[in-house]
Amino acid sequence: MLIHSCIYYELNDNIISDHLWQKWADELQKLQEDHPDECKINFWDWEFRNWTGATGNHLPHRNPWVYAKAKQILELSRNNVRI
């Protein structure tokens, strides 16, 4: 969700459809609701607190790691590398 949101909001591109993004967002929301303790992994927990799947606009797209991974994955996609 984080990387694909960065690709969409910061790099003005996408490699998955809006429909697929929403499907994954809804699945993540359900997982967090059904298994709140298991979803506390100390890795982006703060950013995904109260996740509703309505948008990924609030996520930390400009985090150096996130931004670099988004650029890397977008480039692989453009070169037709299966990821």
N, CA, C and O atoms as a printed pandas DataFrame, in Angstrom:
     atom_number atom_name residue_name chain_id  residue_number  x_coord  y_coord  z_coord
0              1         N          MET        A               1    0.826   -1.172    0.000
1              2        CA          MET        A               1    0.000    0.000    0.000
2              3         C          MET        A               1    0.876    1.243    0.000
3              4         O          MET        A               1    0.612    2.209   -0.715
4              5         N          LEU        A               2    1.906    1.200    0.803
5              6        CA          LEU        A               2    2.801    2.344    0.951
6              7         C          LEU        A               2    3.550    2.643   -0.344
7              8         O          LEU        A               2    3.565    3.782   -0.811
8              9         N          ILE        A               3    4.156    1.639   -0.909
9             10        CA          ILE        A               3    4.941    1.829   -2.132
10            11         C          ILE        A               3    4.043    2.225   -3.304
11            12         O          ILE        A               3    4.377    3.134   -4.063
12            13         N          HIS        A               4    2.923    1.555   -3.450
13            14        CA          HIS        A               4    2.028    1.874   -4.556
14            15         C          HIS        A               4    1.413    3.260   -4.393
15            16         O          HIS        A               4    1.161    3.945   -5.385
16            17         N          SER        A               5    1.171    3.678   -3.158
17            18        CA          SER        A               5    0.680    5.039   -2.932
18            19         C          SER        A               5    1.742    6.060   -3.312
19            20         O          SER        A               5    1.424    7.099   -3.890
20            21         N          CYS        A               6    2.986    5.777   -2.996
21            22        CA          CYS        A               6    4.072    6.665   -3.381
22            23         C          CYS        A               6    4.178    6.770   -4.903
23            24         O          CYS        A               6    4.333    7.864   -5.445
24            25         N          ILE        A               7    4.095    5.640   -5.581
25            26        CA          ILE        A               7    4.145    5.659   -7.044
26            27         C          ILE        A               7    3.024    6.527   -7.599
27            28         O          ILE        A               7    3.228    7.285   -8.547
28            29         N          TYR        A               8    1.855    6.415   -7.014
29            30        CA          TYR        A               8    0.687    7.153   -7.491
30            31         C          TYR        A               8    0.774    8.646   -7.156
31            32         O          TYR        A               8    0.628    9.494   -8.036
32            33         N          TYR        A               9    1.011    8.958   -5.883
33            34        CA          TYR        A               9    0.945   10.348   -5.437
34            35         C          TYR        A               9    2.215   11.154   -5.690
35            36         O          TYR        A               9    2.135   12.351   -5.965
36            37         N          GLU        A              10    3.369   10.533   -5.604
37            38        CA          GLU        A              10    4.625   11.266   -5.764
38            39         C          GLU        A              10    5.222   11.151   -7.162
39            40         O          GLU        A              10    5.799   12.108   -7.678
40            41         N          LEU        A              11    5.081    9.984   -7.767
41            42        CA          LEU        A              11    5.704    9.758   -9.073
42            43         C          LEU        A              11    4.699    9.865  -10.216
43            44         O          LEU        A              11    5.049    9.703  -11.384
44            45         N          ASN        A              12    3.437   10.142   -9.857
45            46        CA          ASN        A              12    2.386   10.380  -10.846
46            47         C          ASN        A              12    2.282    9.244  -11.874
47            48         O          ASN        A              12    2.211    9.476  -13.081
48            49         N          ASP        A              13    2.276    8.024  -11.357
49            50        CA          ASP        A              13    2.207    6.851  -12.221
50            51         C          ASP        A              13    1.508    5.741  -11.446
51            52         O          ASP        A              13    1.120    5.934  -10.294
52            53         N          ASN        A              14    1.352    4.613  -12.056
53            54        CA          ASN        A              14    0.836    3.444  -11.342
54            55         C          ASN        A              14    1.252    2.184  -12.073
55            56         O          ASN        A              14    1.516    2.196  -13.275
56            57         N          ILE        A              15    1.305    1.092  -11.317
57            58        CA          ILE        A              15    1.584   -0.204  -11.932
58            59         C          ILE        A              15    0.502   -1.208  -11.579
59            60         O          ILE        A              15    0.519   -2.344  -12.051
60            61         N          ILE        A              16   -0.433   -0.784  -10.752
61            62        CA          ILE        A              16   -1.620   -1.593  -10.473
62            63         C          ILE        A              16   -2.844   -0.710  -10.683
63            64         O          ILE        A              16   -2.764    0.515  -10.602
64            65         N          SER        A              17   -3.945   -1.336  -10.947
65            66        CA          SER        A              17   -5.175   -0.575  -11.178
66            67         C          SER        A              17   -5.718   -0.013   -9.868
67            68         O          SER        A              17   -5.395   -0.502   -8.786
68            69         N          ASP        A              18   -6.538    1.012   -9.984
69            70        CA          ASP        A              18   -7.212    1.554   -8.801
70            71         C          ASP        A              18   -8.067    0.482   -8.135
71            72         O          ASP        A              18   -8.167    0.424   -6.910
72            73         N          HIS        A              19   -8.676   -0.356   -8.949
73            74        CA          HIS        A              19   -9.520   -1.430   -8.419
74            75         C          HIS        A              19   -8.701   -2.404   -7.560
75            76         O          HIS        A              19   -9.124   -2.783   -6.468
76            77         N          LEU        A              20   -7.530   -2.801   -8.063
77            78        CA          LEU        A              20   -6.680   -3.715   -7.302
78            79         C          LEU        A              20   -6.164   -3.042   -6.027
79            80         O          LEU        A              20   -6.131   -3.668   -4.967
80            81         N          TRP        A              21   -5.760   -1.768   -6.123
81            82        CA          TRP        A              21   -5.307   -1.048   -4.938
82            83         C          TRP        A              21   -6.407   -1.041   -3.880
83            84         O          TRP        A              21   -6.145   -1.290   -2.704
84            85         N          GLN        A              22   -7.637   -0.755   -4.303
85            86        CA          GLN        A              22   -8.742   -0.710   -3.347
86            87         C          GLN        A              22   -9.019   -2.080   -2.745
87            88         O          GLN        A              22   -9.340   -2.191   -1.562
88            89         N          LYS        A              23   -8.896   -3.119   -3.557
89            90        CA          LYS        A              23   -9.085   -4.488   -3.047
90            91         C          LYS        A              23   -8.067   -4.779   -1.950
91            92         O          LYS        A              23   -8.421   -5.298   -0.891
92            93         N          TRP        A              24   -6.811   -4.446   -2.202
93            94        CA          TRP        A              24   -5.766   -4.662   -1.201
94            95         C          TRP        A              24   -6.000   -3.790    0.031
95            96         O          TRP        A              24   -5.792   -4.240    1.157
96            97         N          ALA        A              25   -6.429   -2.552   -0.177
97            98        CA          ALA        A              25   -6.698   -1.650    0.942
98            99         C          ALA        A              25   -7.812   -2.202    1.828
99           100         O          ALA        A              25   -7.720   -2.166    3.055
100          101         N          ASP        A              26   -8.848   -2.704    1.201
101          102        CA          ASP        A              26   -9.957   -3.283    1.963
102          103         C          ASP        A              26   -9.511   -4.537    2.722
103          104         O          ASP        A              26   -9.923   -4.759    3.860
104          105         N          GLU        A              27   -8.677   -5.345    2.090
105          106        CA          GLU        A              27   -8.152   -6.549    2.758
106          107         C          GLU        A              27   -7.301   -6.169    3.969
107          108         O          GLU        A              27   -7.391   -6.802    5.021
108          109         N          LEU        A              28   -6.477   -5.136    3.815
109          110        CA          LEU        A              28   -5.656   -4.693    4.926
110          111         C          LEU        A              28   -6.518   -4.164    6.069
111          112         O          LEU        A              28   -6.256   -4.462    7.234
112          113         N          GLN        A              29   -7.526   -3.396    5.746
113          114        CA          GLN        A              29   -8.424   -2.887    6.782
114          115         C          GLN        A              29   -9.074   -4.032    7.548
115          116         O          GLN        A              29   -9.146   -4.000    8.776
116          117         N          LYS        A              30   -9.548   -5.043    6.826
117          118        CA          LYS        A              30  -10.194   -6.190    7.472
118          119         C          LYS        A              30   -9.202   -6.949    8.353
119          120         O          LYS        A              30   -9.536   -7.338    9.472
120          121         N          LEU        A              31   -7.995   -7.157    7.855
121          122        CA          LEU        A              31   -6.969   -7.832    8.658
122          123         C          LEU        A              31   -6.682   -7.067    9.945
123          124         O          LEU        A              31   -6.558   -7.667   11.013
124          125         N          GLN        A              32   -6.578   -5.758    9.846
125          126        CA          GLN        A              32   -6.303   -4.955   11.030
126          127         C          GLN        A              32   -7.468   -5.006   12.016
127          128         O          GLN        A              32   -7.257   -5.024   13.228
128          129         N          GLU        A              33   -8.681   -5.030   11.506
129          130        CA          GLU        A              33   -9.851   -5.109   12.385
130          131         C          GLU        A              33   -9.953   -6.483   13.043
131          132         O          GLU        A              33  -10.240   -6.589   14.235
132          133         N          ASP        A              34   -9.719   -7.522   12.265
133          134        CA          ASP        A              34   -9.870   -8.898   12.769
134          135         C          ASP        A              34   -8.705   -9.352   13.644
135          136         O          ASP        A              34   -8.884  -10.209   14.508
136          137         N          HIS        A              35   -7.529   -8.796   13.435
137          138        CA          HIS        A              35   -6.316   -9.242   14.136
138          139         C          HIS        A              35   -5.480   -8.045   14.602
139          140         O          HIS        A              35   -4.335   -7.896   14.176
140          141         N          PRO        A              36   -6.021   -7.208   15.452
141          142        CA          PRO        A              36   -5.301   -5.980   15.832
142          143         C          PRO        A              36   -3.948   -6.234   16.501
143          144         O          PRO        A              36   -2.994   -5.497   16.252
144          145         N          ASP        A              37   -3.853   -7.252   17.334
145          146        CA          ASP        A              37   -2.577   -7.510   18.009
146          147         C          ASP        A              37   -1.505   -8.004   17.042
147          148         O          ASP        A              37   -0.339   -7.628   17.166
148          149         N          GLU        A              38   -1.884   -8.830   16.094
149          150        CA          GLU        A              38   -0.929   -9.349   15.121
150          151         C          GLU        A              38   -0.464   -8.278   14.136
151          152         O          GLU        A              38    0.581   -8.427   13.503
152          153         N          CYS        A              39   -1.227   -7.214   14.009
153          154        CA          CYS        A              39   -0.871   -6.140   13.070
154          155         C          CYS        A              39    0.084   -5.120   13.669
155          156         O          CYS        A              39    0.524   -4.202   12.977
156          157         N          LYS        A              40    0.405   -5.266   14.930
157          158        CA          LYS        A              40    1.368   -4.375   15.574
158          159         C          LYS        A              40    2.751   -4.975   15.388
159          160         O          LYS        A              40    3.190   -5.820   16.168
160          161         N          ILE        A              41    3.428   -4.524   14.342
161          162        CA          ILE        A              41    4.709   -5.133   13.987
162          163         C          ILE        A              41    5.884   -4.167   14.142
163          164         O          ILE        A              41    7.023   -4.509   13.822
164          165         N          ASN        A              42    5.596   -2.941   14.641
165          166        CA          ASN        A              42    6.631   -1.921   14.805
166          167         C          ASN        A              42    7.316   -1.563   13.493
167          168         O          ASN        A              42    8.510   -1.267   13.460
168          169         N          PHE        A              43    6.557   -1.594   12.434
169          170        CA          PHE        A              43    7.056   -1.236   11.110
170          171         C          PHE        A              43    5.937   -0.513   10.382
171          172         O          PHE        A              43    5.053   -1.149    9.807
172          173         N          TRP        A              44    5.970    0.777   10.405
173          174        CA          TRP        A              44    4.940    1.646    9.822
174          175         C          TRP        A              44    3.607    1.560   10.575
175          176         O          TRP        A              44    2.563    1.908   10.023
176          177         N          ASP        A              45    3.637    1.102   11.820
177          178        CA          ASP        A              45    2.396    1.009   12.596
178          179         C          ASP        A              45    1.704    2.359   12.735
179          180         O          ASP        A              45    0.491    2.458   12.550
180          181         N          TRP        A              46    2.464    3.392   13.057
181          182        CA          TRP        A              46    1.881    4.725   13.269
182          183         C          TRP        A              46    1.183    5.206   11.990
183          184         O          TRP        A              46    0.078    5.746   12.046
184          185         N          GLU        A              47    1.820    5.011   10.866
185          186        CA          GLU        A              47    1.265    5.496    9.593
186          187         C          GLU        A              47   -0.001    4.753    9.193
187          188         O          GLU        A              47   -0.860    5.312    8.512
188          189         N          PHE        A              48   -0.122    3.507    9.608
189          190        CA          PHE        A              48   -1.288    2.711    9.230
190          191         C          PHE        A              48   -2.324    2.586   10.348
191          192         O          PHE        A              48   -3.258    1.791   10.244
192          193         N          ARG        A              49   -2.159    3.370   11.417
193          194        CA          ARG        A              49   -3.162    3.342   12.487
194          195         C          ARG        A              49   -4.486    3.859   11.911
195          196         O          ARG        A              49   -4.500    4.761   11.074
196          197         N          ASN        A              50   -5.552    3.296   12.355
197          198        CA          ASN        A              50   -6.894    3.697   11.910
198          199         C          ASN        A              50   -7.060    3.635   10.395
199          200         O          ASN        A              50   -7.807    4.422    9.814
200          201         N          TRP        A              51   -6.374    2.712    9.769
201          202        CA          TRP        A              51   -6.444    2.557    8.310
202          203         C          TRP        A              51   -7.878    2.252    7.890
203          204         O          TRP        A              51   -8.512    1.347    8.432
204          205         N          THR        A              52   -8.375    2.999    6.938
205          206        CA          THR        A              52   -9.712    2.738    6.396
206          207         C          THR        A              52   -9.652    2.303    4.949
207          208         O          THR        A              52  -10.631    1.780    4.416
208          209         N          GLY        A              53   -8.526    2.511    4.311
209          210        CA          GLY        A              53   -8.416    2.163    2.910
210          211         C          GLY        A              53   -9.002    3.202    1.983
211          212         O          GLY        A              53   -9.043    2.999    0.770
212          213         N          ALA        A              54   -9.460    4.325    2.542
213          214        CA          ALA        A              54  -10.063    5.366    1.716
214          215         C          ALA        A              54   -9.037    6.060    0.828
215          216         O          ALA        A              54   -9.352    6.461   -0.293
216          217         N          THR        A              55   -7.819    6.202    1.321
217          218        CA          THR        A              55   -6.773    6.863    0.555
218          219         C          THR        A              55   -5.409    6.475    1.107
219          220         O          THR        A              55   -5.286    6.054    2.257
220          221         N          GLY        A              56   -4.402    6.620    0.282
221          222        CA          GLY        A              56   -3.030    6.434    0.728
222          223         C          GLY        A              56   -2.281    7.753    0.725
223          224         O          GLY        A              56   -1.060    7.787    0.873
224          225         N          ASN        A              57   -3.029    8.851    0.555
225          226        CA          ASN        A              57   -2.419   10.175    0.437
226          227         C          ASN        A              57   -1.648   10.592    1.686
227          228         O          ASN        A              57   -0.671   11.334    1.581
228          229         N          HIS        A              58   -2.058   10.136    2.853
229          230        CA          HIS        A              58   -1.432   10.549    4.115
230          231         C          HIS        A              58   -0.163    9.762    4.461
231          232         O          HIS        A              58    0.522   10.094    5.429
232          233         N          LEU        A              59    0.146    8.756    3.706
233          234        CA          LEU        A              59    1.287    7.895    4.016
234          235         C          LEU        A              59    2.609    8.621    3.737
235          236         O          LEU        A              59    2.630    9.575    2.960
236          237         N          PRO        A              60    3.704    8.186    4.356
237          238        CA          PRO        A              60    4.994    8.891    4.234
238          239         C          PRO        A              60    5.724    8.596    2.923
239          240         O          PRO        A              60    6.730    7.887    2.904
240          241         N          HIS        A              61    5.208    9.142    1.850
241          242        CA          HIS        A              61    5.769    8.896    0.517
242          243         C          HIS        A              61    7.184    9.423    0.350
243          244         O          HIS        A              61    7.966    8.876   -0.427
244          245         N          ARG        A              62    7.513   10.473    1.071
245          246        CA          ARG        A              62    8.827   11.095    0.917
246          247         C          ARG        A              62    9.889   10.512    1.846
247          248         O          ARG        A              62   11.025   10.987    1.866
248          249         N          ASN        A              63    9.530    9.502    2.601
249          250        CA          ASN        A              63   10.543    8.799    3.382
250          251         C          ASN        A              63   11.577    8.276    2.384
251          252         O          ASN        A              63   11.196    7.689    1.371
252          253         N          PRO        A              64   12.866    8.470    2.640
253          254        CA          PRO        A              64   13.882    8.072    1.652
254          255         C          PRO        A              64   13.786    6.604    1.227
255          256         O          PRO        A              64   13.942    6.298    0.045
256          257         N          TRP        A              65   13.537    5.708    2.155
257          258        CA          TRP        A              65   13.436    4.293    1.809
258          259         C          TRP        A              65   12.223    4.048    0.922
259          260         O          TRP        A              65   12.321    3.354   -0.090
260          261         N          VAL        A              66   11.088    4.612    1.295
261          262        CA          VAL        A              66    9.849    4.431    0.532
262          263         C          VAL        A              66   10.012    4.973   -0.885
263          264         O          VAL        A              66    9.680    4.301   -1.862
264          265         N          TYR        A              67   10.519    6.179   -0.982
265          266        CA          TYR        A              67   10.670    6.826   -2.282
266          267         C          TYR        A              67   11.624    6.044   -3.188
267          268         O          TYR        A              67   11.352    5.860   -4.374
268          269         N          ALA        A              68   12.732    5.592   -2.627
269          270        CA          ALA        A              68   13.704    4.824   -3.417
270          271         C          ALA        A              68   13.105    3.504   -3.885
271          272         O          ALA        A              68   13.300    3.108   -5.035
272          273         N          LYS        A              69   12.377    2.818   -3.003
273          274        CA          LYS        A              69   11.757    1.546   -3.395
274          275         C          LYS        A              69   10.693    1.768   -4.462
275          276         O          LYS        A              69   10.580    0.982   -5.403
276          277         N          ALA        A              70    9.923    2.824   -4.319
277          278        CA          ALA        A              70    8.888    3.117   -5.316
278          279         C          ALA        A              70    9.516    3.371   -6.683
279          280         O          ALA        A              70    9.036    2.859   -7.695
280          281         N          LYS        A              71   10.583    4.155   -6.713
281          282        CA          LYS        A              71   11.270    4.409   -7.981
282          283         C          LYS        A              71   11.844    3.121   -8.563
283          284         O          LYS        A              71   11.768    2.893   -9.770
284          285         N          GLN        A              72   12.422    2.276   -7.698
285          286        CA          GLN        A              72   13.003    1.013   -8.149
286          287         C          GLN        A              72   11.923    0.104   -8.738
287          288         O          GLN        A              72   12.109   -0.458   -9.817
288          289         N          ILE        A              73   10.822   -0.039   -8.055
289          290        CA          ILE        A              73    9.750   -0.915   -8.532
290          291         C          ILE        A              73    9.119   -0.368   -9.803
291          292         O          ILE        A              73    8.797   -1.133  -10.712
292          293         N          LEU        A              74    8.941    0.934   -9.879
293          294        CA          LEU        A              74    8.399    1.531  -11.090
294          295         C          LEU        A              74    9.329    1.289  -12.275
295          296         O          LEU        A              74    8.869    0.963  -13.369
296          297         N          GLU        A              75   10.616    1.443  -12.066
297          298        CA          GLU        A              75   11.585    1.203  -13.141
298          299         C          GLU        A              75   11.569   -0.263  -13.580
299          300         O          GLU        A              75   11.614   -0.550  -14.777
300          301         N          LEU        A              76   11.505   -1.180  -12.633
301          302        CA          LEU        A              76   11.406   -2.604  -12.986
302          303         C          LEU        A              76   10.146   -2.865  -13.803
303          304         O          LEU        A              76   10.179   -3.616  -14.779
304          305         N          SER        A              77    9.061   -2.259  -13.414
305          306        CA          SER        A              77    7.814   -2.431  -14.143
306          307         C          SER        A              77    7.913   -1.893  -15.558
307          308         O          SER        A              77    7.429   -2.514  -16.505
308          309         N          ARG        A              78    8.536   -0.749  -15.696
309          310        CA          ARG        A              78    8.705   -0.145  -17.035
310          311         C          ARG        A              78    9.581   -1.022  -17.939
311          312         O          ARG        A              78    9.421   -1.025  -19.159
312          313         N          ASN        A              79   10.496   -1.754  -17.328
313          314        CA          ASN        A              79   11.365   -2.651  -18.089
314          315         C          ASN        A              79   10.799   -4.066  -18.205
315          316         O          ASN        A              79   11.485   -4.998  -18.626
316          317         N          ASN        A              80    9.536   -4.197  -17.822
317          318        CA          ASN        A              80    8.823   -5.469  -17.910
318          319         C          ASN        A              80    9.465   -6.586  -17.100
319          320         O          ASN        A              80    9.409   -7.755  -17.483
320          321         N          VAL        A              81   10.069   -6.221  -15.987
321          322        CA          VAL        A              81   10.638   -7.213  -15.086
322          323         C          VAL        A              81    9.533   -7.645  -14.138
323          324         O          VAL        A              81    8.890   -6.808  -13.503
324          325         N          ARG        A              82    9.312   -8.946  -14.043
325          326        CA          ARG        A              82    8.283   -9.451  -13.121
326          327         C          ARG        A              82    8.746   -9.245  -11.694
327          328         O          ARG        A              82    9.866   -9.595  -11.322
328          329         N          ILE        A              83    7.856   -8.671  -10.908
329          330        CA          ILE        A              83    8.175   -8.443   -9.501
330          331         C          ILE        A              83    7.150   -9.105   -8.622
331          332         O          ILE        A              83    7.244   -9.027   -7.397
